[in-house]
Amino acid sequence: MLPTELIDELMRFRAERDWEQFHTPRNLAISLSLEASEVLELFQWRDPRGEAMQEVLPRLRDEIADVAVYLTYLCRDLDIDLEQAVRSKMEQNRQKYPVALSKGSARNTPN
């Protein structure tokens, strides 16, 4: 969850450029998915660790930031409280994946 002042800065940035007209929920969802795919692309065909991860990290930070920006726009535009949505989902996951049945097992991880 981003701090309020950063969210306000993102909203000003977008408003100054008059981009709201292009940021329909559909377009934001597509952009969010594309940026998330760019995160995934950094790991395609390799599993960077150690020094290799350090090489990937700058671009990974940028791509994660892009994901956060589009998610923030989408939540703001649809009046979704991201923190509350995450808390609600965590409660659902606690019920669906109790520790006794899930600890140490990847078989029942949330999707």
Stockholm file with secondary structure:
# STOCKHOLM 1.0

chainA/1-111         MLPTELIDELMRFRAERDWEQFHTPRNLAISLSLEASEVLELFQWRDPRGEAMQEVLPRLRDEIADVAVYLTYLCRDLDIDLEQAVRSKMEQNRQKYPVALSKGSARNTPN
#=GR chainA/1-111 SS CCCHHHHHHHHHHHHHTTCGGGCCHHHHHHHHHHHHHHHHHTTTTCCCCTHHHHHHHHHHHHHHHHHHHHHHHHHHHTTCCHHHHHHHHHHHHHHHSCHHHHTTCSTTCCC
#=GC SS_cons         CCCHHHHHHHHHHHHHTTCGGGCCHHHHHHHHHHHHHHHHHTTTTCCCCTHHHHHHHHHHHHHHHHHHHHHHHHHHHTTCCHHHHHHHHHHHHHHHSCHHHHTTCSTTCCC
//
